Every structure is written in structure tokens, then in C-alpha cells.
Amino acid sequence: MNIMLKTMLVIVGVVLGGHAVLLAQQPAKKSGQPVWMKEASAGLEKELVARYGEGIRTRLQRGVRQVADFWRAGDGDRKVFEEFVRSNFAGDQETLDTMFGRFEALLEKLDGHMGEIGRTFRTQADLDLGPILPFDEIVAGYDASAHLSDDFFENKLAFVVVLNFPFTTLEDRLANGSTWTRRQWAEARLAQRFSRRVPASVNLEIARSASESGQYIAEYNIWMHHLLNEKGERPFPPKLRLLSHWNLRDELKADYSEGAAGFEKQKTIQTVMQRIVLQTIPEVVINNPHVDWNLPANTVIPSSVMDADSKVPAGMSVSSAREPDTRYKTLLGTFLASRKADPYSPTAPTHIARSFNEGREIPETRVREMLEQVVSSPLVPRVAALIEKRLGRPLEPFDIWYNGFRQRSTYTEAQLDDIVAKRYPTPEAFQKEIPNILTQLSFTKERADFIANHIMVDPARGSGHAMGSSMREAPARLRTRVGKTGMNYKGYNIAIHELGHNVEQVISLHEVDHTLLQGVPNTAFTEALAFVFQENDLRLLGLTTPDARSEELQVLNDFWGTYEIAGVALVDMSVWHWMYDHPNATPAQLREATLGIVKEIWNTYYAPVFKPKDVVLLGIYSHMIDSFLYLPDYPIGHLIAHQINEQIHKAGSIGPEFERMAKLGRVTPDVWMKNATGSPVGSEALLHATEKALAQAEAESGKR
Ligand SMILES: [Zn+2]
């Protein structure tokens, strides 16, 4: 849940940028095919079968057809086409093996170096290195790999792959993938890279909108000491600057341990969140420590206190005018850019289809089904009743973020901050500790050192993110926010999560049998593996030891978290469908539509439990604005995390089992999960475990 923005940007960049072609299924339409193509193809079949024997006929037919589907007049005349096929078709297994091996090695270097360029160009934007100048934003938006696909079709390297390796559809992979060899999987992934021809200009535009929306979100801080209640008091301490929505939500969670004062803070944060979603937030309060925001009146005055290093900007005008729908304008920008790729994606002609069929490789209908199983589960009111009992008051809407099922809330945020700051005063201190963290998680000393040697810690500008490498020479990066007084607990919790990403990234690159299969099936798996680490954050501080009771609480916590984020994901999915149905919408129209969707989902699945209707909190997630339909990965991630956790418990220790799973590589989700745990992806494991934990908790609760 603490997954950071930049992790996602990287993933979006991978999906939409250099590897755009990775994810397509089938060649483009045949309408542009030259008239001589059919005859030329038949002639080549005859000639090459005569040369190499009958055994190659099927493979040759397929390859020539795949090339023909992409060949445009500009690629050459009949003679060029014939000569190309004649000299580049691998007529025997040995040549095919050599070709496969060389492509695998070359593409690792290509992706790795492109990743290094991208990371370097984002340095100023991503790291805590002083102000971002206007040109830095252009630098950060640059995507060196944007033209790769064009280049590879132009110099015909893409055609070499297309001629010799098979395209597969999601259907093929779902139906037959479980019987494929690893080499077949690697070949399928190799061919997929070149199974779409999107113009570089479109990829660039998408990258630019990702960068712009990311910037909008990354600067959306609320200076909490400047929030005034109806008595003119400041409920929050000086210097507290919270990034929406992550830090706002996490502060709200932390406030559960602070009694009545915490409750007031939670109500305050809830109001701030609602104003952001509704866009009634005064524009001038965003990222501005020089004004005071009277929350009940929703008015702004120049601040009477100073708790920031920056000076009051000369000529700062203070007005209570609302943010003019910039939130929805930004979202609309990502949609309009994504949509430009549609005509070049015949088998997945919308961003929604690309996101589910090609990105996740789980059909949207199946995802929706799994999410609805959770939000409409009869377990929801039972868990809600338990929470009410524990809180000793009726539920408030913000209790969708209730975290009292965790042992953690027995400590105050301040106590935790103190412990963490002492242990991690600098990013270097965290770097040094990584081998110990890993051995505590039962990685062997040797593996822990190897992995730690391939992770570099940097100071993050935002709340933290992980950035993997695609080539074995370059390390993965862990970006973490460390303040002047050391790391705080929130930062630490995120850092442990990001470390989970890094460990997966290192193992799945260095230990996988084919680098073409590096990684995991989709981002939900990345998150699931990161959760395995994150859940151990307190244990790694020596604060709790897991017992049956805390595991039961953990399950209830997971379930409640999944219930919350499943609703958020359903909102994201419906909003994208609405944008596709209304491509000419204005930001104001999108705002109204989003509010309608948010309220409907709330009223259907949440109001029966929470009572108040028309609550808009499910619209607060920043990902909805800048992450291109990423949110469904979170609830799927919870389901997957639960399956993986169960497996790790069965195995008895984290390290070796984490390693075994992380090197399965990028096959389809169900194939991966079957290999890892014995069952395909689904909600059943979480629901069963919740049922069991709930029965125990209810029995205990009745005794008291
Ligand atoms: Zn994450």
C-alpha cells in the first residue's frame, strides 16, 4: 500500500515507453500490405522448404506471415522483402539457438543501459538534491528509448525476430502456457517485444504526460501546522508536511493511537481529503507554508507562524479561490495521451484492454469478479462490527483506513520515530544494515551479501521508491526519505517495502534462467513480494515477535485493507471507462462524473456498513491521477500476497522461499502462482483465512 509513485512511473514507462512492444499480442492490420506480398510469400515457402526440408514449413509459414503483416511499402520492394527472408530465416536449430542467445544478451544490455539513462535523467526530479529548475522537468520527461521500436523496424532487427519467433495471444498463453518449456516462454516474450508498431511520437507524448502528472502529484503537499480548527487552534505540530494522499492517509492511521486528540486530527484529515477530491480546496494552500487555512470556513489568510525554511514569495497573493479542477485536468491529460496509442494496438485497442490483457495478463472481467467478491463479502459487516467494538464508537468513513488490527498501534508514532531515527540517521546507515535485515529474514549470509551488493540507497525527494535494473552490471536503487533528524517510522516502513522490491528485482534478474524472463508476471506480484518484507518491519526493529494472535490480526488487517483498496480500484476502472465513453469531456465534467462514480461505489459497498451516504474518500488516491489505471494492482496484490504468505508460512522461513519464487520469472500470473503455491490467482485464500481469523476474534471478543 505504500508503494510509491515513482515505482509506478517506472513501470508505466516500461509498459508505454521502450518496451511498448513487449505487451502486444498480434500483428497490425493487413490493409497496408503491398499487392505482391502473397505471391512473394508463396515463392519463398517453396524455395526455403526445398533448401531446409519439410520440417521447417510450419515455422516458416508463420514467420513469413508475421513479417508480411508488418511490412509497409517504406520497408522495401518485393526484391528487398525476398532477400530479407532468404538471408534471415534460421533454417536449422543451431542457427535458431545462436540467434536466440544473441538477442537475449543484446536486449539485456539495451534495456539495462536505457534504464540507466532514464534513471540518470530523473536524478534531479527523484532525489532530494535541491530545487527543481524548469529545464529539469524537461530532462526528467525525456525517454531515450522512445524511438527504439521505430529504429528496430527501420534497420529490420525487429523483422528478424518476427520472422523467427512466434507471436502468442493472451488466449494462447492462458491455454497452453503451463505446458511450455522455459525456452518457449522466453521466445514468446522475445517475440512480444516486437508485436506492435507504435510511432515514437505517440510514446513520447505518453511519457510527457506521465512526467507532468507525476510532477503535479509529487508537489501536492499539505502543511499541517497551518490548518486551523473552529477555535483557531493548530491541531498539528510545526513543519509537518504531508504529501497527498500517502502521508495524509498514513498520518490518519497513526492517529489511532492518540485517543481524542487523534480523533480530531483524523476528522481534520478526512475534511482535507474530501476537499481535494471535490476540488473545493483553496488553490493557494497546496504546497504552501505561508498561509493558514481555516478548515471549517474553508478560507485562507497569510500565515502568522513560520515553520518552513523558504521565504514568503514576493507578491504572493492570498485568496480562498478553489483549485480550478487541475486534478481532473491532469487525469484527462494522461487519458488523452494514452488514447493516441489505440490505433496501433489492434488486439488491445484501448488503454483499458492494454492494462488488463497485456499488462496484467488477467482479463478485466476476472479482476472485477475477484474485487466484487471481496467488497460484497458477508465477512465485511462482521469485521466492521469487530472494529466498532474495538474502537468503542460507531464507524466514521475514514475508518476504511482502520489499522488497529496491527500490533503496531500499541506504540505511538513518536516512539517509533525515535527508535527509527536512532537506528537510521542517514541513508548510508540503512545501506549498511541491508545484509543484517536480510539475514534476519532468513536469507543465508552469502545470499544476503550478494543481494545487498546489488542495491544502492539514495535520498528520495518524495516518500520513497524502488528502481530495478534490467542488466546484471547495474545495481537496483532504493530511494528513501531521510530527514535532517534521521529517518522516521513512516519512511522506514516504506523503505522496508521498497527493499522487498529491490530484493525481488535483484533475484529475478541475476538468478533467472533466461534474462528475457526477468521480473515477475505483473506489478501485483512485485507488490505482493514487497508486502512480505513490509509486514516484518516491526520485527526487524526488534519490537514484536509474530505469534498466532498477531497472525490472526494480520489477516483481518489484510482483509480490511483489501476491502478498502478494492473499492478504490473499482473507481479507477469505472473512471477510465467513463473517459473512453466521453473523450471530449472537460475537466469539470470529469470531476462530476468521478464524484458520481465514487458515490455510487461507496453507496453500494460501504454505506451499508458505515451509514453516511455519498462519501467521496475513495477518490483520494494520487495514483488515479498519474498512474494510468494502476490501482487494480493493489487489491490483486493483496490476494496474491496472501497466497504467497501462506506458502512462506508453510515453508517455515522467508529467505529461501522468497528466492525460489522470485526466480520463476515473467510467465503468466496463473502459471507463476501454480508453480509457487500450487493454485492459480484468486480471492478464496484470503476469504477463507479471514473467516477463520474472524471466528477466533469473535470468540475472544465475546469472552471479554
Ligand atoms: Zn511497492
Residues whose N, C-alpha, C, O or C-beta is under 5 A from the ligand:
A	BS01	ZN	I3 M4 E527 A530
